[in-house]
Structures are given as structure tokens and as C-alpha cells.
């Protein structure tokens, strides 16, 4: 009798545990389905919505401008060079408008605000995509001077802040969207220079902006791309700037790294870029498009397999793990061997 009671109790416990697991699985499935359906809802009236994109000479901004133009948006593409503006205008519909904008120049931004304001009228600005950016100078921190940091910060962070603040009144009119391009290196600093600093700053600025502007109906999304083949990751440009940084170092600093360090560093960088960089930049622009067209845009978008499967998980691990991974990839200075 005791054995029968024990067996019955055991079976009841097994059944209950299976029921509990089944309920958890069903709830998780329902939550995922609900999220997927909610994520697929789109806003309407694309043809009545104006979107401003910075950094449209090439890369993400250039492709996004063409992508949104094909969707029927009123695209205003800001380029740094006349050639970039002319080439983009020739590749798009007459509806797309290009203009020159230097995000490091407040007067240039004010001029753009005046032009855009005349264009959008009382509708306001539906979308602002802060995409303009640069990577160089980038490399070992000791090789930098203050102006090397400010060159990058002025574009990637101060430029984003200045452009956003000046366009906020037009965004409030439309209860629109701000899409800021950060980077996976805004979660994990793996090199020196202003790039990682600027992207951490974009993350912080975007978070505070989102919380402040949600009361006015403005959504703020952060795009966190992994490594993609754009001008920002062009190895020849980065190598040329690394040689410039190395050439001006005092001899005692060069000696501390060793005569072969620069070549080894550039080889390691070329290898990692070749391994990680994806040529399919549409993975990033699809995230940008979703942030502008979804009824319920996400707060953050990770773009690229390396962002989702490597960099983001690594950013949550203890610092010594990330330190080990970086030290495996990059060479050690001579005096540390």
C-alpha cells in the first residue's frame, strides 16, 4: 500500500511538472507570436512623410535613401560632398532631394533646418536618421593626440546632438522618429581613438532623448551594426592613418612597441576585418527602415551575425573575457613580451 501511494505521488509530481513545462512553453510561444505580429504592424501614408538622412554620400545612408525613395517617402538626403549629392540624385526618383550638410558646422545645420522647414510645412519632419560618421583616427590610445579624438567626436557625437536638437521642433510637429546609428562598439571598446567613445556617447544620448521625448510622441531607436564593408571599415584608409600616427611618435615610444608592431597590428586588423565584415549592408538599412515604418518601433536594433552572436554576448561577460579575446587578436608591445 505504501509503495502504491509513493508511486501515485511520484506520477502526480511528474505529470504536474510536465504540465508546468507545457504551460511555460505555450506562454513563451504565444508571447513570441504576439511580438512578431505587433512588430509587423506598419504606419500608413508613406508618401506624406518626410525623412531626413545624414551621411548619404555612400554606405548605409546612401542605400537607405534609395530604399525609402522606392517606398514612396519624401526623402531629404544630406551629403557632405557635391559629387555624393549629384550621384545619389541621379540614382533616385525626382521626389528625392539632396543637399549639402556638414554636421560639425552649426551654421550649416541651421541652413538645413530652414530648407527642411520650408519643405515639410505644418506636417513636420517624420524621421531623422543620424547616420553620418567617421572612424579614423583609430588605433592604440597612446598614439593619439587630443585633436585625434575631437575629429571623430565632432562628427559622431557632437554632430548627432547638434543636428537632433536643431530639428526637434520639426520632429515634435509630426510626432516623428529619431534613428541614431551607434555601433556594437558602443557596447564594448576594443580599440583606442574617438570611435568607441563617440558610439558609447550616442547610446547614452539616445537613451536620455527617448525618455524625454516619449511624452511628445517621438520614438527614438538605436541601430547597433556589427562590422560591415563601408568607408568606415576600409582597411586601406585605416592603415594609412595608422602609419601617420606611428610616424609622429617619439622614438622611445616606438621602441617600447617594437619595430615590427605596426605591421603586425595592421595584419591582425586586416584579418579580423576580412573575417567579420559583411558586404550586405542592407541588413542595417532594413533595421533603419523598420524603425521608421513600424507602428511600434524597437528601442534597439542589432544588425549582423557578429553583433547578435558574438559582440553582444561578449559585452555581458566579465571584462577579463573580452580582454582575453582582444589580446588574442592584436599583437603585444615588445616591452610586454
N, C-alpha and C positions, 0 to 999 in steps of 0.2 A: 504493500500500500504506500509506504514511504517512497519507494522507488518510483511508483506511478505518479505520485504527487510531484516529485522532483522533476521527472521527465516532462510533465504537463507544464510546470513553471518555466522550465528551460525553453520549451517550444513556444510558450506565450511570449517570453522575452525575445526570442529570435524573430517571431512574427512582428512584434511591436517595433523592433529595431529596423526591420525591413520596411515596414510601413513609414517609419520616420524618414528613412533614407529616400524612399519613393516620393514622399511629400516634399522633401527638400529639393530633390531633382526636378519635380514638376514645377515648384515655385520658381526655381532658377531658370527653367526653360521658359515659363510664362513671362518672367521679368525680361529675359533676353529678347523674346518675340515682341513684347511691348516696346522695349527700347528701339528695336530695329524698325518697327512701324512708325514710332514717333520720330525717329531720326530721318525717315524718308519723306516726311511732310515738307512741302515747298511753299514759299511765298509766291504770290502771283504778280502780274503786271511788270515783268522784267523790262519791257520797252519804256516804262515810265520811271525807271530807276537809274540814277546817275552814280557811277562808281569812279573814284579817283585812285589810280595806282602809281606809286613812285618806283623809280628804277626800272623803267621799261625798255632801256636800250638793248638788253639781252636777258637771257636766263628766265627765272620764274616770272618776273614782271612782264616780259615780252610775250611769253606764252599765255599767261593769264589774260592779258589784254585781248589777244586774238580769240581766246576761248569764250570770254564774256561777250565779245562783239558778235560772235556767231550765235550766242544765246539771245541776242536782241537788246542787251543792256546799252545804256548811253555811257560809253567808256571814255574817260579822260585820262590819257596815258602821259605821265610826266617822264621826260627823258633828260639826261644830263648833256647830251651832245645833239647837234643838229642832224648829224648823219643817222643817229639812232632813231630820232623822231621821224625823219624822212623815210627810212627803211620800213619802219612799223606802219606808217600811214599808207605806204604803197602796198603793204601785205594785208590790209584790213579794209572794211567797208567804209564808205564816205561818212557813216554815222560816227565812227571813232575819231576822236580829236586828240591830237598830240600837242604838247607844249614843253618848253624848256623849264627845268626846275633844279636848282642847287639846294639840297636840303640843309646845307651848312650855312646858308645865307638867309637871314630873316627877311630881308627886303625882297628876295626872290620868292619866298613863301607868301609874303603879303600880296605880291603881284598876282601869284597863282590864286589866292583866295578871292581876289577881286574878279578875276576871269571866271572862276568856277561859280561864284555867286551870281554873276550875270547869266550864266548858262542854266543853272538849276532853278532860279527864281524862288518862288514860295514853296516849291516842293522840298527844297533842301537836298542835302547830299546823303544818299542811301548808304554808300560804302566808301571807306577809306582803307586802302591796303598799304601799309608802311613796309615796303619791300626793299627800298634802296639800301645798299650795304657794301662794305669792303672788308677784306681780310688782312691785307698787309698794311703795316709791318706785323709779322707774326714770327715767333721763334723763342729761344731762351730769354727769360726775363732780364738777365744780366746784360744782354746785348742791346737793350733798349735805352733810349733817352725819353724824357717826358713828352717831347713832341711826337714821338712814335706812337705813344698811347693816345694822345689827343687827336691825331689824324683819323684814327679808327672810331674813337668815341664820338667825335663831332658828327660823323655820318650815321653810325649805327645806333646811337643812343640819344644824344642831344638833338640830332636831326629828327628822330622819331617823335621826341617830346615836343619840339617846336612846331612841327607840321600838325601834330594832333591837336595841340592847344589852339592853334590858329583856325583850324577847321571845325572845332567843336560846335560853334554856333550853328553852322550849316547842318551838322550831323544831328543836333537836337531838333531842328525843324522837321527832319524826316524820321526821327526816332530810328536812326540807322545803325550801321555796324562799323566797328573798327577791327581790322585784322592786322595784327603785328607779327612780323616774321622774326622769330627768335632763332634758336638753333638747339640741337641736342647738347651743344657745348655751353648752353645756358643752364644746364643742369650739372655738368661735370667739366671742370677746367683741366685740359690735358696739355696746354702749351701756354707760353707767355705772350705778351703783347696785349693790345686792347680788345681783340676779338671776343674772347671768352668773357671778359669784364663787361663789354657792351651788351652781350646777349643775356647775361645774368641781370643786367640793369633793365633790359626790355621786359624780361619776365616780371620783375618787381613792379615796374611802371604799369604794365598791363593789368596786373592783379589789382593794384590800387585804383586804377582807372575804371576797371569793370565794377568794382564795388561802389564807387562814387556815382557812376553814370547809369547804373541799373534803375535808379529812381526816376530817370528821364527816358526810360525805354530804349537806351542804347546798349547793344550787346558788344562785348569785347572778346575776341578769340585770339589765341596764341598758336602760331604754327611752329612746330619744332622739327625741322628737317634733319635727317641724318646727313650722310655725305652724298652729294650729287655732283655731276660734272657741269660746273658753271665757271664763270670767270673768277668767282671767289675761291675755287679749289684748283685753279690752273697751276700745275706744278712749276711750269717754266717761269711764271710771274713770281711765285713764292720763292723759288730758288734764286732768281736774280736779286730779290730784295734781301735774302739771307746773305748773299755774297756782299752786298752793300753794308749790311750790319757788321759782318765779320771784318771787312776791310778797315773799318774805322776803330776797331777795338785796340786798346793798348797792348803792347807785346806781352806783358806779364799775364794779362787775361787770356790771350791766345794760348800762351804756354800752359796755362792751367787746364785748358781743354784738350790740348794736343794738336799737332799739325794735321792729323787726319780726321779730326772730329767733324769739321764742316761737311766733308764728302760723305762720311758715314751717316750723318744726320740727314742729308738730302737723299741718300739712297733709302734710308728707313722710311722717310716721308713719302717718297715716290712709291715704295712698295705698299705702304698702308693705304695711300690714296687709290692706287690701282686695284687693291683688294676691295675697298669699301665703296668707292664712288660709283653710283648708278647713273647711267645715261638717261634714264627715263624720268625726266623732271616733271612729267605730268602727274606723278604720284603726289607731288607737292601742290601743284595748281588745282588738282581735284579737291584737296583739303581746303584751299582758299575759296574755291567756288562753293563748296558746301557751307562754309562759314557765312557766305553772302546770300545764299539762296534758301537755306534750310529755315523752316519756321522756328525750329528750336536748335540753334547752332551750339556746337560744343564749346567748352571753355578752352580746351587744348586739343591739338591735333598732332600726333606723331607721324611723320612721313618717312617711309623707307624701312626695309627689313632690319638694318643695323640699329636704327633708332628704337624699334619695338623689341627686338630680341637681344640686343647687346648693350647699347648705351643706357637706356632707361633702367633695366635691371641692375647694371653696374653702378648706377648713381645711387641706388638704395643700399648697396652693400657697404661694409666698413671701408674706411678710407684706405687702409693698407692693401685691400684687394685691388682697388683702382690704381694705387701707386705701383703695385707689382706689375699690373698689365701694361702701364705706360713704360715702366723701366725695361720690360721685355722687348718692347717695340723700338725704343730710342736708345742710342749708344750712351755710354757713361763717359764723363770727362776723364782725362788722363790722370788727374790728381786724385780721383776717387776710385781708381782701379786697384 
